[in-house]
Amino acid sequence: MKAARWPALIVIISLLVAAFLFVDDHSATPKSLAPKVVVAGPTVAKADSMSSLWFCNGGTALDNGVADHQVVVVNTTAEVRSGTITVYASKPTTGARPEPVRKTWTLAPYARSDYRLATLIGQAAYASATVEVAGGGVLVEHRISGPLGVDRAPCSSSASGTWYVPIGTTNTGESPVARELLVFFNPFPGDSVVDVEFSTDTGFRGAPELFKGLVVPGGSVVGVDLAKAGVAVSAEIAAAVTARSGRVVVDRVQVYDDGQARRGIAVSSGLGAPAPAWVFAAGRVGNGRQERLVVYNPGNVRAEVDVEVRPQDTDSRAVEPFQLTVQPRQHTQLDLHTAPRLAALVAAGSEFALVVRSVDGSSIVAERQVLVTPGSPGPGVGVSTGTAVAATRLFADVADADQPSSALMLLNPNVETIARIKLTVIANGAVSSPAKYTSIELAPGARRSISLRELGQGTFTVIVDASSGVVAERELVGANDRSVAPAVPDSASLAPFVLGGLVALGS
């Protein structure tokens, strides 16, 4: 590490703590002086909320489509919950756009329900949905499936005028081996007009003509296959969406199909805001597994960023943080699996967490891609946005729990406080607490991986309750697919990061 960074680092750490500090409504601190928590991803509305709203975007509604879209609604409370799901479809090549279809639903305590959008709206190139809830404590995810595999991710809990999508890849040809689909969802009555700028591995590309003033009509879904539209063809593509008017929800569907190198499908929402720091609880390299981190700088000045690798094994040798310089409105990709300083971790197949943060006060965006090649255990591709805030209560929905590699990763990012954690499982309309996991103690800065088959079988939801703010990420491994995503925090439980100095756990 460059010694010159330490004075600035002390200041930045103080700023980070202040920026992420959560102040309860009953605090004596005036609200006008209370620091804001940066929430760039979805949150579950607290159980006593009057209502909540979710936006599920980024899928198709075609029989035998590449990303058949399904919405999953989970009631995590002991009370009945009800609401509506409204499905919107893209405009067909000829004819009028289908009218939205609205369906009411009711869930018993600790129950779940799945909705295939094609069943509700009919055939459409793209289909999205809103889920309205009378009350809080309801988690909503979506699932896409097709010939190339399955992926699932939390839906968005808010629309925004800005979105960032750091990871993407495209190729051209009659059968492209990599496709990136950007899907824009506007469930509101008025039209939204957006501009989309791109950064590729050759630098800043700006906004192609198609994405200068792209109109997303009210009550509609607009999907763009980037390569087919001729707007961006590159091994690395980052996108920044800015609305001139209105708000939208933006998701990315990434498709790979190039035989023995990459095969799979991944869906995730863009990130609605940048933040000074991002944490990824899950990480591992080796045995056919590749991991890439992409950092995007939406600002107008360059950002200096440090990436810490924190091994789960505290006996591991400390890893020198990676130092990245990210130019304005551009991205930088870090291939962790080929980094020489991680050779020992690659050889051992070691697990780790990642802490990504600016050291100059810049706000950045970060995503992590996991790719396991065909022929290796659990092949497939997944993309995780990580998290920009810790929480004392989080929710992780789980499938394929009986697979040995499916796991829940827990990280205590606080380098000053022990986190005491209890896991609760919601399955088949009932709630239980596995005896082995009613009292987990995570030392300051520590990480732990828990096999999901120790918590249950099939499909269920895990609730993580902690004495101080923690971060969780789940990785689901099927026979031919892989899914990674952060756990979703309860909106009333957000807590600050206290990340400490740039030191790996093993030092």
C-alpha positions, -999 to 999 in steps of 0.1 A, spaced: 0 0 0 11 35 -7 19 53 25 7 86 11 -29 72 13 -31 68 51 -38 104 61 -66 107 36 -78 72 46 -84 83 82 -106 111 70 -124 89 45 -132 63 72 -147 90 94 -168 102 64 -179 66 57 -191 60 92 -210 93 92 -225 87 58 -238 53 67 -249 61 103 -285 51 110 -304 73 135 -337 59 149 -367 81 146 -368 84 185 -332 98 186 -327 132 201 -307 142 170 -328 165 148 -338 149 116 -323 177 96 -289 168 111 -293 131 109 -269 115 84 -284 96 55 -280 59 49 -272 51 12 -296 24 1 -289 14 -34 -307 -19 -34 -341 -33 -24 -354 -34 12 -383 -53 28 -407 -28 44 -409 -32 81 -437 -55 93 -459 -27 107 -458 -6 75 -492 4 60 -482 -7 25 -453 -16 3 -446 -19 -34 -422 -40 -55 -411 -38 -91 -402 -71 -109 -385 -65 -142 -362 -83 -166 -378 -114 -181 -398 -128 -210 -433 -142 -214 -428 -165 -243 -432 -203 -244 -396 -216 -247 -383 -181 -242 -347 -174 -230 -358 -159 -197 -393 -170 -188 -404 -147 -160 -419 -158 -126 -426 -137 -95 -422 -151 -60 -441 -135 -31 -432 -145 5 -451 -135 36 -425 -134 64 -450 -124 91 -474 -141 115 -503 -122 99 -523 -126 67 -511 -104 39 -530 -95 8 -524 -73 -23 -523 -72 -61 -499 -82 -88 -502 -62 -120 -484 -75 -151 -473 -53 -180 -461 -65 -215 -439 -51 -242 -455 -38 -274 -456 -65 -301 -440 -59 -336 -475 -53 -350 -506 -43 -331 -513 -25 -299 -496 -31 -265 -516 -54 -243 -535 -38 -214 -520 -46 -180 -535 -75 -162 -543 -72 -125 -547 -101 -100 -554 -100 -63 -537 -124 -39 -538 -134 -3 -511 -152 17 -515 -169 50 -488 -164 77 -454 -176 65 -468 -187 31 -455 -181 -4 -470 -180 -39 -455 -180 -74 -469 -163 -105 -457 -171 -141 -462 -138 -160 -469 -155 -193 -499 -173 -177 -513 -139 -166 -505 -116 -196 -501 -140 -225 -472 -141 -249 -449 -111 -250 -412 -105 -257 -408 -89 -223 -430 -89 -193 -427 -71 -159 -449 -67 -128 -456 -46 -98 -466 -62 -65 -486 -41 -41 -489 -52 -5 -513 -41 22 -488 -41 50 -451 -49 54 -429 -79 60 -433 -93 25 -403 -103 4 -406 -104 -34 -382 -120 -58 -383 -131 -94 -370 -161 -113 -361 -165 -149 -356 -198 -166 -349 -211 -201 -328 -235 -221 -296 -221 -207 -305 -224 -170 -322 -206 -141 -315 -175 -121 -334 -156 -93 -329 -123 -76 -347 -98 -54 -371 -75 -72 -366 -37 -68 -385 -19 -40 -382 15 -57 -381 32 -91 -355 58 -98 -343 85 -122 -308 70 -123 -296 34 -127 -262 19 -131 -254 -15 -146 -217 -22 -143 -214 -57 -158 -223 -68 -193 -210 -86 -224 -222 -88 -260 -213 -105 -293 -228 -103 -327 -237 -130 -353 -266 -152 -360 -261 -172 -328 -242 -148 -305 -224 -165 -276 -230 -135 -253 -261 -113 -252 -270 -85 -229 -306 -74 -226 -314 -41 -209 -351 -39 -198 -368 -6 -189 -400 -8 -169 -423 22 -165 -454 12 -145 -465 49 -140 -491 67 -160 -468 93 -176 -441 86 -202 -404 85 -191 -376 97 -213 -341 83 -206 -305 87 -218 -281 57 -216 -244 61 -217 -219 32 -221 -184 25 -211 -166 -4 -228 -131 -19 -225 -120 8 -249 -132 36 -227 -162 60 -226 -186 55 -255 -213 81 -246 -249 76 -257 -257 59 -290 -285 75 -310 -310 49 -299 -304 58 -263 -306 96 -267 -340 103 -254 -354 68 -254 -391 70 -246 -405 44 -222 -443 49 -224 -463 49 -192 -475 15 -183 -450 -3 -205 -419 -25 -208 -392 -18 -233 -364 -43 -239 -332 -38 -259 -308 -65 -270 -277 -43 -271 -258 -62 -299 -289 -67 -321 -296 -30 -318 -260 -22 -328 -254 1 -299 -226 -17 -280 -205 -48 -288 -178 -55 -263 -164 -80 -239 -170 -54 -212 -200 -30 -211 -211 -8 -183 -243 13 -186 -255 45 -169 -292 54 -172 -304 89 -165 -341 99 -168 -348 133 -184 -384 129 -171 -402 103 -149 -388 73 -132 -381 37 -144 -368 4 -132 -339 -11 -151 -328 -47 -151 -301 -66 -170 -304 -101 -184 -270 -116 -193 -270 -147 -215 -239 -169 -223 -239 -199 -246 -204 -206 -259 -200 -243 -252 -173 -253 -228 -163 -218 -218 -195 -201 -206 -231 -212 -204 -258 -197 -183 -282 -168 -177 -282 -141 -150 -307 -114 -140 -304 -85 -116 -317 -50 -111 -294 -21 -118 -282 0 -88 -302 31 -82 -274 51 -65 -236 51 -60 -220 48 -26 -185 52 -10 -183 15 -1 -196 -19 -12 -193 -52 5 -196 -87 -9 -199 -115 17 -195 -143 -9 -163 -150 -28 -142 -179 -39 -118 -188 -67 -104 -220 -80 -116 -254 -94 -130 -240 -126 -145 -210 -109 -139 -175 -121 -147 -142 -103 -147 -107 -117 -153 -75 -100 -163 -44 -119 -162 -9 -104 -179 19 -122 -173 56 -116 -204 78 -124 -187 110 -114 -169 137 -134 -135 132 -117 -114 100 -114 -120 78 -84 -92 61 -64 -106 27 -52 -91 0 -29 -104 -36 -31 -97 -57 0 -98 -95 0 -107 -107 34 -101 -145 37 -125 -166 58 -96 -185 72 -79 -162 96 -47 -182 93 -44 -171 57 -17 -147 48 -28 -111 45 -35 -100 9 -23 -66 -3 -54 -45 -13 -58 -39 -50 -56 -2 -59 -77 9 -89 -80 42 -106 -114 45 -123 -117 73 -149 -149 95 -150 -179 77 -164 -159 46 -170 -153 12 -154 -124 -10 -144 -126 -48 -143 -105 -69 -119 -102 -106 -127 -97 -121 -93 -91 -156 -105 -60 -146 -125 -45 -121 -100 -10 -132 -90 -14 -121 -54 -44 -144 -50 -26 -175 -63 -25 -191 -29 -63 -186 -24 -69 -199 -59 -49 -231 -53 -67 -237 -20 -101 -228 -33 -104 -205 -3 -135 -184 5 -133 -147 12 -153 -115 14 -146 -83 -6 -146 -48 6 -146 -22 -22 -143 15 -12 -131 48 -26 -102 64 -7 -109 99 -20 -145 104 -11 -159 94 -45 -192 75 -48 -189 44 -69 -208 14 -81 -196 -23 -79 -208 -56 -91 -193 -91 -89 -197 -119 -115 -192 -156 -108 -187 -180 -137 -181 -217 -133 -172 -235 -166 -192 -265 -179 -177 -297 -166 -169 -282 -132 -192 -288 -102 -223 -265 -104 -216 -248 -138 -233 -215 -146 -231 -177 -142 -243 -153 -116 -241 -116 -109 -243 -100 -75 -245 -63 -67 -233 -67 -31 -245 -42 -6 -238 -6 4 -253 -9 39 -253 -34 67 -285 -44 86 -296 -62 118 -323 -81 100 -320 -96 65 -340 -120 43 -326 -146 19 -349 -167 -2 -335 -201 -11 -339 -228 -37 -318 -259 -44 -309 -260 -7 -302 -298 -9 -272 -291 -32 -239 -293 -12 -225 -261 -27 -256 -240 -20 -246 -217 9 -254 -186 30 -224 -164 36 -224 -141 67 -200 -112 72 -195 -89 102 -181 -58 85 -177 -41 119 -141 -43 130 -150 -31 165 -180 -52 176 -189 -89 179 -221 -98 160 -244 -124 176 -267 -139 150 -298 -161 150 -312 -178 119 -349 -185 114 -363 -206 86 -397 -201 70 -409 -232 51 -442 -248 43 -462 -222 62 -443 -227 94 -414 -210 111 -385 -227 129 -351 -220 144 -324 -247 137 -308 -254 171 -273 -252 157 -279 -217 145 -298 -200 172 -266 -183 185 -238 -177 160 -210 -154 171 -190 -135 145 -159 -118 157 -151 -83 145 -145 -85 107 -152 -122 106 -170 -142 79 -188 -176 80 -203 -198 53 -232 -221 62 -244 -249 40 -281 -243 32 -289 -280 34 -282 -277 72 -311 -253 73 -337 -271 52 -346 -288 19 -360 -275 -13 -373 -239 -12 -375 -217 20 -367 -183 34 -339 -176 59 -342 -146 83 -310 -133 97 -312 -114 130 -281 -98 144 -270 -78 174 -252 -54 151 -251 -47 114 -241 -76 92 -240 -84 55 -253 -117 40 -252 -132 5 -266 -164 -8 -253 -187 -36 -276 -213 -50 -262 -241 -71 -283 -263 -94 -274 -291 -117 -267 -267 -146 -270 -232 -131 -258 -209 -104 -274 -179 -87 -258 -153 -64 -275 -124 -47 -273 -103 -15 -298 -109 12 -324 -81 14 -324 -59 45 -354 -49 66 -359 -12 60 -360 -5 98 -328 -23 106 -302 -5 85 -268 0 103 -235 16 95 -204 0 81 -174 3 105 -148 -12 81 -116 -1 98 -82 0 81 -73 -16 48 -61 -48 64 -71 -84 54 -83 -106 82 -53 -128 82 -28 -101 91 
